[in-house]
Amino acid sequence: MKPADELVGLIRAYNPRTNEKLIRAAYDYGRDMHEGQTRRSGEPYFTHPIEVAVILAAQHLDDATIITALLHDTIEDTQASYDEVATRFGDEVAVLVDGVTKLTNLQLSSTQTKQAENFRKLFMAMSKDLRVILVKLADRLHNMRTIKAMRADKQVQKARETMDIYAPLAGRMGMQWMRDELEDLAFKVLNPEGRASIMRRFITLQKEAGDVIERITSDMRTEMTKAGIQAEVAGRAKKPYSIWRKMQAKDQGFSRLSDIYGFRVITGTEGDCYRVLGAIHQRWRAVPGRFKDYISQPKSNGYRSIHTTVSGRNGRRVEVQIRTQQMHDVAETGVAAHWSYKDGVRGENPFAVDPVKWISGLSEQFDAEEDHEDFLEAVKLEMYSDQVFCFTPKGEVVKLPRGATPIDFAYAIHTRIGHACVGAKVDHQRVPLWTRIKNGQSVEVITAEGQTPQATWLDIAITGKARTAIRRALREMDRERFVRLGAELARSAFEHVGKKATDKVLDMAAKNLRFREKEEVLARLGSAELTAAEVLQAVYPDLAPNEAEDVATERPVIGLSPDQSFHRATCCQPLPGERIVGITFRGKGVVVHAIDCDSLGNYEDQPDRWLDLHWHSGKHQPIYTVQLWLTIGNDSGVLGRICTLIGEHEANISDMEFVDRKPDFYRLLISVDLADAKHLHRLMMALEAETDVAEIERYRNPELSRPPGGD
């Protein structure tokens, strides 16, 4: 266990004005609270908070963050309380410790919906004070460094969570060194063979080519001397996971991979950065398309540097990063540079980003996202994004994630521009909306009045902001359509009992059904979330049709003329309770389809053949055949139990076909006669709960779509 003197010495080296007394008090309090606790490795537990504090001290962070690191597990794992921590170390530290405790309790690698909700809580915690996530990242880094003491299954779980969440988050915050180490530690757990193979290739390469890094570093220093530039030059081999990722992305073997070495040149001034760039490009050939100037166009997390890739000795490609010392300090700590100290002075670095502005910029587009999975998708897109810089026709710079399209560009300018987009020009040439924008291109959006977002745009857009705006607009358009359909259904239902669906009547229905406005009632009626009988019941309970009343089997569908016959479509097999439409066939009646049937696409250009239909409310007879795919265990008595279960749920088996027979399972297509959609749901739930049923799903086949009579 590191003594308090060693930790205080690390802090005093960059912050002579540190509150040494408070640091020591936190050290002693944390040690006493964790007394008797051990880690899985057998070490005293308090060694962990000390190492977390050391990681943060290496980033030159403020006293409150260091003290939080020392105490970050006290409220959760010891007798310590929030009030006691606040009394001893102040409200600022208590709030930070409490925030880290809440983050620790979030299961970020759990199920999709819960994971999305926990991501939302993660962002909320970050928005209150970004230092909470800094401590959590350092906590995860030390846990990954000591992960071997955990059970094998826990190692995999933590490594996957680190690779999916914490590593990209560290990178998004500008702490690239931490991202690299977290990824490599997780890679060692998730794919030890892959990592070992890369390490072996490195050793072989060194034997064959000698110390390439030292030779190229020496060459670069010589060029700096020739140009009269004072600069520090350092080189390193890239991390195994970084190399592995490049191999997967480029589908190349190690021997064909070129840029596995990285070099950094640190200069005194911004002007020297460009002089270094010129000297390097004069000495070595630049690789086209591999130049990025993050000095003139900084990343949103404050990162500034010039990146170029050149062909070095023996044609081997190497990446070179050029920056000043101040830029380097921000590159090492990212957004955390806001709290860093140097010689006892905080936050003097002009490139350090204001964390409040950074986190608000990162999370603003997620605040309006209502759907959990959409939110999760948007967060991950943002965290994994690299940036491209493009220009408006007026020369203004727009930052977008790599792979962005003109749709993303339009919404980045303004939501109104995005909604009205009908086309785009890139570098003055008309291009499809799915075109990927490249660095330095000029983009012009073509708009038109009356244009509305298209559902296909969701497959084109990649930014969270664009996708959120498109989804919201589509929901509003769907709502308008559902309101119109609901109004028609309400009019028909009320006229059926001799009443009118006036605004006053619908307002009363909304009030009795506890909705804010009548439009909500109509929208839910149009989307089949409410039935016409329920709306009638809310206003005229004595006139509403009896739901239990038997429905005549010969005319169960409303909306047909007396001379029209109907047939259920064999492709989707619609059931009472499901939304339906009819397609007319001359001389052959009407085929009734479920509203979501894929076969309806065949009639999109023939709107005159469509009929708006709905099922009679009431009790339908179990005469409507639906086919189900079942995978069941091949064991004695299983099929008999399944058939008995179907009978117990008042459903009749009308046909059965064994599609696949294996030694351990049967796969069969079974036809059952049901009354309505609720009947189907109850039956499927019962079958799914049966231990011998491995899989069950409703069978629908668009290829079976055909008009009455088979032609």
For each residue, the residues with C-beta under 8 A, 3 or more apart:
1: 43 44 46 47 50
2: 6 7 47 50 51 54
3: 6 7
4: 7 8 23 24 27 28
5: 8 9
6: 2 3 9 10
7: 2 3 4 10 11 23 27 50 53 54 57 66
8: 4 5 11 12 18 20 23 24
9: 5 6 12 13
10: 6 7 13 54 57 58
11: 7 8 14 15 18 20 23 57 63 66
12: 8 9 15 16 18 20
13: 9 10
14: 11 57 60 340 341 342 343
15: 11 12 18 60 62 63 341 343 344
16: 12 343 344
17: 344
18: 8 11 12 15 23 63 344
19: 22 23 63
20: 8 11 12 23 24
21: 24 25
22: 19 25 26 63 67 89
23: 4 7 8 11 18 19 20 26 27 63 66 67 70
24: 4 8 20 21 27 28
25: 21 22 28 29 88 89
26: 22 23 29 30 66 67 70 71 89 93
27: 4 7 23 24 30 31 50 70
28: 4 24 25 31 32
29: 25 26 32 33 70 71 74 80 88 89
30: 26 27 33 34 46 49 70 71 74
31: 27 28 34 35 46
32: 28 29 35
33: 29 30 74 78 79 80
34: 30 31 37 44 45 46 49 73 74 77 78
35: 31 32
36:
37: 34 44 45 46 77 78
38: 42 43 44 45
39: 42 43 44 45 47 48 146 149
40: 149 150
41: 146 149
42: 38 39
43: 1 38 39 47
44: 1 34 37 38 39 47
45: 34 37 38 39 48 49 73 77
46: 1 30 31 34 37 49 50
47: 1 2 39 43 44 50 51
48: 39 45 51 52 73 139 142 143 146
49: 30 34 45 46 52 53 69 70 71 72 73
50: 1 2 7 27 46 47 53 54 70
51: 2 47 48 54 55 142
52: 48 49 55 56 69 70 72 135 138 139 142
53: 7 49 50 56 57 66 69 70
54: 2 7 10 50 51 57 58
55: 51 52 58 59 69 138 141 142
56: 52 53 59 61 65 66 69 134 135 138
57: 7 10 11 14 53 54 60 61 66
58: 10 54 55
59: 55 56 134 175 332 333 336 340
60: 14 15 57 333 340 341 342
61: 56 57 65 66 131 134 336 339 340 341
62: 15 65 66 339 340 341 346
63: 11 15 18 19 22 23 66 67
64: 67 68 90 92 93 96 131
65: 56 61 62 68 69 96 131 134 135 339
66: 7 11 23 26 53 56 57 61 62 63 69 70
67: 22 23 26 63 64 70 71 89 93
68: 64 65 71 72 93 96 97 100 131 135
69: 49 52 53 55 56 65 66 72 135 138 139
70: 23 26 27 29 30 49 50 52 53 66 67
71: 26 29 30 49 67 68 74 75 80 85 89 93 97
72: 49 52 68 69 97 100 101 104 135 139
73: 34 45 48 49 76 77 78 101 104
74: 29 30 33 34 71 77 78 80 85 97
75: 71 78 80 81 82 85 97 98 101
76: 73 101 104 105
77: 34 37 45 73 74
78: 33 34 37 73 74 75
79: 33
80: 29 33 71 74 75 84 85
81: 75 84 85
82: 75 85 86 94 97 98
83: 86 87 94
84: 80 81 87 88
85: 71 74 75 80 81 82 88 89 93 94 97
86: 82 83 89 90 91 93 94
87: 83 84
88: 25 29 84 85
89: 22 25 26 29 67 71 85 86 93 94
90: 64 86 93 94
91: 86 94 95
92: 64 95 96
93: 26 64 67 68 71 85 86 89 90 96 97
94: 82 83 85 86 89 90 91 97 98
95: 91 92 98 99 128 129
96: 64 65 68 92 93 99 100 129 131 132 135
97: 68 71 72 74 75 82 85 93 94 100 101
98: 75 82 94 95 101 102
99: 95 96 102 103 125 128 129 132
100: 68 72 96 97 103 104 132 135 136 139
101: 72 73 75 76 97 98 104 105
102: 98 99 105 106 121 125
103: 99 100 106 122 125 132 133 136
104: 72 73 76 100 101 136 139
105: 76 101 102
106: 102 103 118 121 122
107: 110 114 115 118
108: 115 118 119 122 161 165
109: 115 157 160 161 164 165
110: 107 114 115 118
111: 114 115
112: 115 116 372 373 376
113: 116 117 372 373
114: 107 110 111 117 118
115: 107 108 109 110 111 112 118 119 376
116: 112 113 119 120 372 373 375 376
117: 113 114 120 121 372
118: 106 107 108 110 114 115 121 122
119: 108 115 116 122 123 375 376 379
120: 116 117 123 124 366 375
121: 102 106 117 118 124 125
122: 103 106 108 118 119 125 126 133
123: 119 120 126 127 359 362 363 366 379
124: 120 121 127 128
125: 99 102 103 121 122 128 129 132 133
126: 122 123 129 130 132 133 359 363
127: 123 124 359 360 363
128: 95 99 124 125 132
129: 95 96 99 125 126 132
130: 126 133 134 173 335 336 338 355 358 359
131: 61 64 65 68 96 134 135 339
132: 96 99 100 103 125 126 128 129 135 136
133: 103 122 125 126 130 136 137 169 173
134: 56 59 61 65 130 131 137 138 336 339
135: 52 56 65 68 69 72 96 100 131 132 138 139
136: 100 103 104 132 133 139 140 166
137: 133 134 140 141 166 169 170 173 175 178
138: 52 55 56 69 134 135 141 142
139: 48 52 69 72 100 104 135 136 142 143
140: 136 137 143 144 162 166 182
141: 55 137 138 144 145 178 181 182 185
142: 48 51 52 55 138 139 145 146
143: 48 139 140 146 147 158
144: 140 141 147 158 159 162 181 182 185 186
145: 141 142 185
146: 39 41 48 142 143 149
147: 143 144 150 155 158 159 185 189
148: 155
149: 39 40 41 146
150: 40 147 154 155 158
151: 154 155
152: 155 156
153: 156 157
154: 150 151 157 158
155: 147 148 150 151 152 158 159 189
156: 152 153 159 160 189 190
157: 109 153 154 160 161
158: 143 144 147 150 154 155 161 162 189
159: 144 147 155 156 162 163 185 186 189 190
160: 109 156 157 163 164 186 190
161: 108 109 157 158 164 165 166
162: 140 144 158 159 165 166 167 182 183 185 186
163: 159 160 167 182 183 186 187 190
164: 109 160 161 167 168 380
165: 108 109 161 162 168 169 383
166: 136 137 140 161 162 169 170 182
167: 162 163 164 170 171 179 182 183 186
168: 164 165 171 172 179 380 383 384
169: 133 137 165 166 172 173 383
170: 137 166 167 173 175 176 178 179 182 334
171: 167 168 174 175 176 179 383
172: 168 169 301 362 382 383
173: 130 133 137 169 170 301 334 335 336
174: 171 299 301 302 303 330 331 333 334 335 336 337 353
175: 59 137 170 171 178 179 332 333 334 336
176: 170 171 179 180 331 334
177: 180 181 332
178: 137 141 170 175 181 182
179: 167 168 170 171 175 176 182 183
180: 176 177 183 184 239 241 242
181: 141 144 177 178 184 185 239
182: 140 141 144 162 163 166 167 170 178 179 185 186
183: 162 163 167 179 180 186 187 239 241 242
184: 180 181 187 188 195 239 240 241 242
185: 141 144 145 147 159 162 181 182 188 189
186: 144 159 160 162 163 167 182 183 189 190 241
187: 163 183 184 190 191 194 195 240 241 244
188: 184 185 192 195
189: 147 155 156 158 159 185 186 192
190: 156 159 160 163 186 187
191: 187 194 195 244
192: 188 189 195 196
193: 196 197
194: 187 191 197 198 244
195: 184 187 188 191 192 198 199 240 241 244
196: 192 193 199 200
197: 193 194 200 201 254
198: 194 195 201 202 240 243 244 254
199: 195 196 202 203 240
200: 196 197 203 204
201: 197 198 204 205 254 255
202: 198 199 205 206 237
203: 199 200 206 207
204: 200 201 207 208
205: 201 202 208 209 212
206: 202 203 209 210 211 212
207: 203 204
208: 204 205
209: 205 206 212 314
210: 206 215
211: 206 214 215
212: 205 206 209 215 216 261 312 313 316
213: 216 217 235 236 237 261
214: 211 217 218 235
215: 210 211 212 218 219 313
216: 212 213 219 220 235 261 263 312 313 318
217: 213 214 220 221 233 234 235 263
218: 214 215 221 222
219: 215 216 222 223 283 312 313
220: 216 217 223 224 233 263 265 280 320
221: 217 218 224 225 233
222: 218 219 225 226
223: 219 220 226 227 279 280 282 283
224: 220 221 227 229 230 231 233 265 276 279
225: 221 222 228
226: 222 223 279
227: 223 224 275 276 278 279
228: 225
229: 224 267 272 275 276 279
230: 224 267 268 272
231: 224 265 266 267 268 272 276
232: 265 266
233: 217 220 221 224 263 264 265
234: 217 263 264 266
235: 213 214 216 217 261 262 263 264 318
236: 213 261 262 263
237: 202 213 260 261 262
238: 242 243 259 260 261 262
239: 180 181 183 184 242 243
240: 184 187 195 198 199 243 244
241: 180 183 184 186 187 195 244 245
242: 180 183 184 238 239 245 246
243: 198 238 239 240 246 247 254 257 260
244: 187 191 194 195 198 240 241 247 248
245: 241 242 248 249
246: 242 243 249 250 252 257 259
247: 243 244 250 251 252 253 254 257
248: 244 245 251
249: 245 246
250: 246 247 257
251: 247 248
252: 246 247 256 257
253: 247 256 257
254: 197 198 201 243 247 257
255: 201
256: 252 253
257: 243 246 247 250 252 253 254 260
258: 316 317
259: 238 246 262 309 317 318 319
260: 237 238 243 257
261: 212 213 216 235 236 237 238 312 316 318 319
262: 235 236 237 238 259 318 319 320 321
263: 216 217 220 233 234 235 236 318 319 320 321
264: 233 234 235 320 321 322 323 328
265: 220 224 231 232 233 276 280 320 321 322 323
266: 231 232 234 323 324 325 328
267: 229 230 231 272 273 275 276 322 323 324
268: 230 231 272 324 325
269: 272 273 324
270: 273 274 295 324
271: 274 275
272: 229 230 231 267 268 269 275 276 324
273: 267 269 270 276 277 295 306 322 323 324
274: 270 271 277 278 306
275: 227 229 267 271 272 278 279
276: 224 227 229 231 265 267 272 273 279 280 322
277: 273 274 280 281 306 308 322
278: 227 274 275 281 282
279: 223 224 226 227 229 275 276 282 283
280: 220 223 265 276 277 283 284 308 310 320 322
281: 277 278 284 286 308 310
282: 223 278 279
283: 219 223 279 280
284: 280 281 310 311 312
285: 310 311
286: 281 290 291 308 309 310
287: 290 308 309 310 311 317
288:
289:
290: 286 287 307 308 309 319
291: 286 306 307 308 309
292: 306 307 308 439
293: 296 297 306 307
294: 297 298 299 303 304 305 306 307
295: 270 273 298 304 305 306 323 327
296: 293
297: 293 294 389 397 399
298: 294 295 302 303 304 351
299: 174 294 302 303 304 387
300: 353 358 361 362 387 399
301: 172 173 174 334 335 353 358
302: 174 298 299 330 334 335 337 351 352 353 358
303: 174 294 298 299 327 330 331 334
304: 294 295 298 299 323 327 330 331 351
305: 294 295 321 322 323 327 331
306: 273 274 277 291 292 293 294 295 321 322 323
307: 290 291 292 293 294 319 320 321 322
308: 277 280 281 286 287 290 291 292 319 320 322
309: 259 286 287 290 291 317 318 319 320
310: 280 281 284 285 286 287 317 318 320
311: 284 285 287 315 316 317
312: 212 216 219 261 284 315 316 317 318
313: 212 215 216 219 316
314: 209
315: 311 312
316: 212 258 261 311 312 313
317: 258 259 287 309 310 311 312
318: 216 235 259 261 262 263 309 310 312
319: 259 261 262 263 290 307 308 309
320: 220 262 263 264 265 280 307 308 309 310
321: 262 263 264 265 305 306 307
322: 264 265 267 273 276 277 280 305 306 307 308
323: 264 265 266 267 273 295 304 305 306 327 328 331
324: 266 267 268 269 270 272 273 327 328
325: 266 268 328 329
326: 329 330 349 350 351
327: 295 303 304 305 323 324 330 331 351
328: 264 266 323 324 325 331 332
329: 325 326 332 333 337 340 342 349
330: 174 302 303 304 326 327 333 334 337 349 351 352 353
331: 174 176 303 304 305 323 327 328 334
332: 59 175 177 328 329
333: 59 60 174 175 329 330 336 337 340
334: 170 173 174 175 176 301 302 303 330 331 337 353
335: 130 173 174 301 302 338 353 355 358
336: 59 61 130 134 173 174 175 333 339 340
337: 174 302 329 330 333 334 340 347 349 351 352 353
338: 130 335 347 352 353 354 355
339: 61 62 65 131 134 336 346 347
340: 14 59 60 61 62 329 333 336 337 346 347 349 352
341: 14 15 60 61 62 344 345 346
342: 14 60 329 345 348 349
343: 14 15 16
344: 15 16 17 18 341
345: 341 342 348
346: 62 339 340 341
347: 337 338 339 340 352
348: 342 345
349: 326 329 330 337 340 342 352
350: 326
351: 298 302 304 326 327 330 337
352: 302 330 337 338 340 347 349
353: 174 300 301 302 330 334 335 337 338 357 358
354: 338 357 358
355: 130 335 338 358 359
356: 359 360
357: 353 354 360 361
358: 130 300 301 302 335 353 354 355 361 362
359: 123 126 127 130 355 356 362 363
360: 127 356 357 363 364
361: 300 357 358 364
362: 123 172 300 358 359 382
363: 123 126 127 359 360 366 367
364: 360 361 367
365: 368 369 378 463 464 465 468
366: 120 123 363 369 375 378 379 464 468
367: 363 364
368: 365 468 472
369: 365 366 374 375 378 464 468 471
370: 374
371: 374 375 471
372: 112 113 116 117 375 376
373: 112 113 116 376 377
374: 369 370 371 377 378 467 468 471
375: 116 119 120 366 369 371 372 378 379
376: 112 115 116 119 372 373 379 380
377: 373 374 380 381 464 467
378: 365 366 369 374 375 381 382 464 467 468
379: 119 123 366 375 376 382 383 464
380: 164 168 376 377 383 384
381: 377 378 384 385 401 462 463 464
382: 172 362 378 379 385 401 463 464
383: 165 168 169 171 172 379 380
384: 168 380 381
385: 381 382 401 402
386: 401 402
387: 299 300 399 400 401 402
388: 399 400 401 402 404 437 438 439
389: 297 397 398 399 400 439 440
390: 397 398 400 409 437 438 439 440 441 442 443
391: 395 396 397 398 440 441 442 443
392: 395 396 398 413 442 443 444
393: 442 444
394:
395: 391 392
396: 391 392
397: 297 389 390 391
398: 389 390 391 392 409 412 413 443
399: 297 300 387 388 389
400: 387 388 389 390 404 408 409 412 437 463
401: 381 382 385 386 387 388 404 408 462 463
402: 385 386 387 388
403: 436 462
404: 388 400 401 408 409 436 437 462 463
405: 408 409 433 434 435 436 437 460 461 462
406: 409 410 421 424 426 431 433 435 437 443 445
407: 410 411 418 421 433 457 460 461 466
408: 400 401 404 405 411 412 437 461 462 463 465 466
409: 390 398 400 404 405 406 412 413 424 437 443 445
410: 406 407 413 417 418 421 424 445 466
411: 407 408 414 415 417 418 461 463 465 466 469 470
412: 398 400 408 409 463 465 466
413: 392 398 409 410 417 418 445
414: 411 417 418
415: 411 418 419 469
416: 419 420
417: 410 411 413 414 420 421 445 447
418: 407 410 411 413 414 415 421 453 466 469 470
419: 415 416 451 452 453 469 473
420: 416 417 447 448 449 451
421: 406 407 410 417 418 424 433 445 446 447 451
422: 446 447 448 451
423: 430 433 445 446
424: 406 409 410 421 430 431 433 435 443 444 445 446
425: 428 429 430 431 443 444 446
426: 406 429 431 435 437 441 442 443 444
427: 441 442
428: 425 442 444
429: 425 426
430: 423 424 425
431: 406 424 425 426 435
432: 435
433: 405 406 407 421 423 424 457 460
434: 405 460
435: 405 406 424 426 431 432
436: 403 404 405
437: 388 390 400 404 405 406 408 409 426 441 443
438: 388 390 441
439: 292 388 389 390
440: 389 390 391
441: 390 391 426 427 437 438
442: 390 391 392 393 426 427 428
443: 390 391 392 398 406 409 424 425 426 437
444: 392 393 424 425 426 428
445: 406 409 410 413 417 421 423 424
446: 421 422 423 424 425
447: 417 420 421 422 451
448: 420 422 451
449: 420
450:
451: 419 420 421 422 447 448
452: 419 473 477
453: 418 419 457 469 470 473 474 477
454: 457
455: 458 474
456: 459 460
457: 407 433 453 454 460 461 466 470
458: 455 461 467 470 471
459: 456
460: 405 407 433 434 456 457
461: 405 407 408 411 457 458 466 467 470
462: 381 401 403 404 405 408 466 467
463: 365 381 382 400 401 404 408 411 412 466 467
464: 365 366 369 377 378 379 381 382 467 468
465: 365 408 411 412 468 469
466: 407 408 410 411 412 418 457 461 462 463 469 470
467: 374 377 378 458 461 462 463 464 470 471
468: 365 366 368 369 374 378 464 465 471 472
469: 411 415 418 419 453 465 466 472 473
470: 411 418 453 457 458 461 466 467 473 474
471: 369 371 374 458 467 468 474 475
472: 368 468 469 475 476
473: 419 452 453 469 470 476 477
474: 453 455 470 471 477 478
475: 471 472 478 479
476: 472 473 479 480
477: 452 453 473 474 480 481
478: 474 475 481 482 527
479: 475 476 482 483 519 523
480: 476 477 483 484
481: 477 478 484 485 526
482: 478 479 485 486 522 523 524 525 526 527
483: 479 480 486 487 519 522 523 526
484: 480 481 487 488 526
485: 481 482 488 489 525 526 612
486: 482 483 489 490 521 522 523 524 525 526 527
487: 483 484 490 491 501 522 526
488: 484 485 491 492 612
489: 485 486 492 493 525 526 532 614
490: 486 487 493 494 501 506 521 522 525 532 535
491: 487 488 494 495 500 501
492: 488 489 495 496 532 558
493: 489 490 496 497 501 532 533 535 536
494: 490 491 497 499 500 501 505 536
495: 491 492 498 499 500
496: 492 493
497: 493 494 536 540 543 544 545
498: 495 543
499: 494 495 505 540 543
500: 491 494 495 505
501: 487 490 491 493 494 505 506
502: 505 506
503: 506 507 518
504: 507 508
505: 494 499 500 501 502 508 509 539
506: 490 501 502 503 509 510 518 521 522
507: 503 504 510 511 517 518
508: 504 505 511 512 538 539
509: 505 506 512 513 518 521 535 538 539
510: 506 507 513 515 516 517 518 520 521
511: 507 508 514 515
512: 508 509 538 539
513: 509 510 521 530 534 535 538
514: 511
515: 510 511 518 520 521 524
516: 510 520
517: 507 510 520 521
518: 503 506 507 509 510 515 521 522
519: 479 483 522 523
520: 510 515 516 517 523 524
521: 486 490 506 509 510 513 515 517 518 524 525 530 535
522: 482 483 486 487 490 506 518 519 525 526
523: 479 482 483 486 519 520 526 527
524: 482 486 515 520 521 527 529 530
525: 482 485 486 489 490 521 522 528 529 530 531 532 535
526: 481 482 483 484 485 486 487 489 522 523
527: 478 482 486 523 524
528: 525 531 578 579
529: 524 525
530: 513 521 524 525 534 535
531: 525 528 534 535 617
532: 489 490 492 493 525 535 536 614 617
533: 493 536 537 544 545 547 617
534: 513 530 531 537 538
535: 490 493 509 513 521 525 530 531 532 538 539
536: 493 494 497 532 533 539 540 543 544 545
537: 533 534 540 541 544
538: 508 509 512 513 534 535 541
539: 505 508 509 512 535 536
540: 497 499 536 537 543 544
541: 537 538 544
542:
543: 497 498 499 536 540
544: 497 533 536 537 540 541
545: 497 533 536 549 617 618
546: 549 618
547: 533 617 618 619
548: 618 619
549: 545 546 618 619
550: 618 619 621
551: 556 576 615 616 617 618 619 620 621
552: 555 556 616
553: 556 620 621 623
554:
555: 552 560 616
556: 551 552 553 576 615 616 620
557: 560 566 580 582 592 613 614 615 616
558: 492 613 614 615 616
559: 582 611 612 613 614
560: 555 557 564 566 582 590 611 613
561: 564
562:
563:
564: 560 561 584 589 590
565: 589 590 708
566: 557 560 582 589 590 591 592
567: 589 590 591 592 708
568: 573 574 591 592 624
569: 572 573 574 591 592 593 594 597 599 705
570: 573 704 705 706
571: 593 597 598 599 700 701 702 703 704 705
572: 569 593 594 596 597 598 599 700
573: 568 569 570 594 624 625 626 627 700
574: 568 569 578 580 592 593 594 597
575: 578 624 626 674 676 677 679 680
576: 551 556 615 616 620 624 675 676 677
577: 615 676 677 678
578: 528 574 575 594 595 615 677
579: 528 594 595 596 614
580: 557 574 592 593 594 595 613 614 615
581: 592 593 595 600 610 611 612 613
582: 557 559 560 566 590 591 592 593 610 611 612 613
583: 590 591 593 600 603 609 610 611
584: 564 589 590 609 611
585: 588 589 590 591 707 708
586:
587:
588: 585 707 708 709
589: 564 565 566 567 584 585 708
590: 560 564 565 566 567 582 583 584 585 611 613
591: 566 567 568 569 582 583 585 707 708
592: 557 566 567 568 569 574 580 581 582 613
593: 569 571 572 574 580 581 582 583 597 599 600
594: 569 572 573 574 578 579 580 597
595: 578 579 580 581 600
596: 572 579
597: 569 571 572 574 593 594 600 700 702 705
598: 571 572 601 700 702
599: 569 571 572 593 602 702 705
600: 581 583 593 595 597 603 604
601: 598 604
602: 599 705
603: 583 600 606 609 610
604: 600 601
605:
606: 603 609 610
607: 610
608:
609: 583 584 603 606
610: 581 582 583 603 606 607
611: 559 560 581 582 583 584 590
612: 485 488 559 581 582
613: 557 558 559 560 580 581 582 590 592
614: 489 532 557 558 559 579 580
615: 551 556 557 558 576 577 578 580 620 676
616: 551 552 555 556 557 558 576 620
617: 531 532 533 545 547 551
618: 545 546 547 548 549 550 551
619: 547 548 549 550 551 675
620: 551 553 556 576 615 616 623 624 675 676
621: 550 551 553 675
622: 650 651 652 673 674 675 679
623: 553 620 673 675
624: 568 573 575 576 620 673 674 675 676
625: 573 654 671 672 673 674
626: 573 575 671 672 674 680 698
627: 573 669 670 671 672 698 699
628: 669 670 671 672 684 687 696 697 698 699
629: 667 668 669 695 696 697 698 699
630: 642 666 667 668 669 670 687 693 695 696
631: 665 666 667 693 694 695 696
632: 638 639 642 665 666 668 692 693 694
633: 638 664 665 666 692 694
634: 638 661 662 663 664 665 666
635: 638 692
636:
637: 640 641
638: 632 633 634 635 641 642 692
639: 632 642 643 666
640: 637 643 644
641: 637 638 644 645 690 692
642: 630 632 638 639 645 646 687 690 692 693
643: 639 640 646 647 653
644: 640 641 647 648
645: 641 642 648 649 686 687 690
646: 642 643 649 651 653 670 672 683 687
647: 643 644 650 651 652 653
648: 644 645
649: 645 646 679 682 683 686
650: 622 647 675 679
651: 622 646 647 672 673 674 679 683
652: 622 647 672 673
653: 643 646 647 656 670 671 672
654: 625 671 672 673
655: 670 671
656: 653 668 669 670 671
657: 668 669 670
658: 661 666 667 668
659: 667 668 669
660: 665 666 667
661: 634 658 666 667
662: 634 665 666 667
663: 634
664: 633 634
665: 631 632 633 634 660 662 694
666: 630 631 632 633 634 639 658 660 661 662
667: 629 630 631 658 659 660 661 662
668: 629 630 632 656 657 658 659
669: 627 628 629 630 656 657 659 699
670: 627 628 630 646 653 655 656 657
671: 625 626 627 628 653 654 655 656
672: 625 626 627 628 646 651 652 653 654 683
673: 622 623 624 625 651 652 654
674: 575 622 624 625 626 651 679 680 683
675: 576 619 620 621 622 623 624 650 678 679
676: 575 576 577 615 620 624 679 680
677: 575 576 577 578 680 681
678: 577 675 681 682
679: 575 622 649 650 651 674 675 676 682 683
680: 575 626 674 676 677 683 684 698
681: 677 678 684 685
682: 649 678 679 685 686
683: 646 649 651 672 674 679 680 686 687
684: 628 680 681 687 688 696 698
685: 681 682 688 689
686: 645 649 682 683 689 690
687: 628 630 642 645 646 683 684 690 693 696
688: 684 685 693 696
689: 685 686
690: 641 642 645 686 687 693
691:
692: 632 633 635 638 641 642
693: 630 631 632 642 687 688 690 696
694: 631 632 633 665
695: 629 630 631
696: 628 629 630 631 684 687 688 693
697: 628 629
698: 626 627 628 629 680 684
699: 627 628 629 669
700: 571 572 573 597 598
701: 571 704
702: 571 597 598 599 705
703: 571
704: 570 571 701
705: 569 570 571 597 599 602 702
706: 570 710 711
707: 585 588 591 710 711
708: 565 567 585 588 589 591
709: 588
710: 706 707
711: 706 707
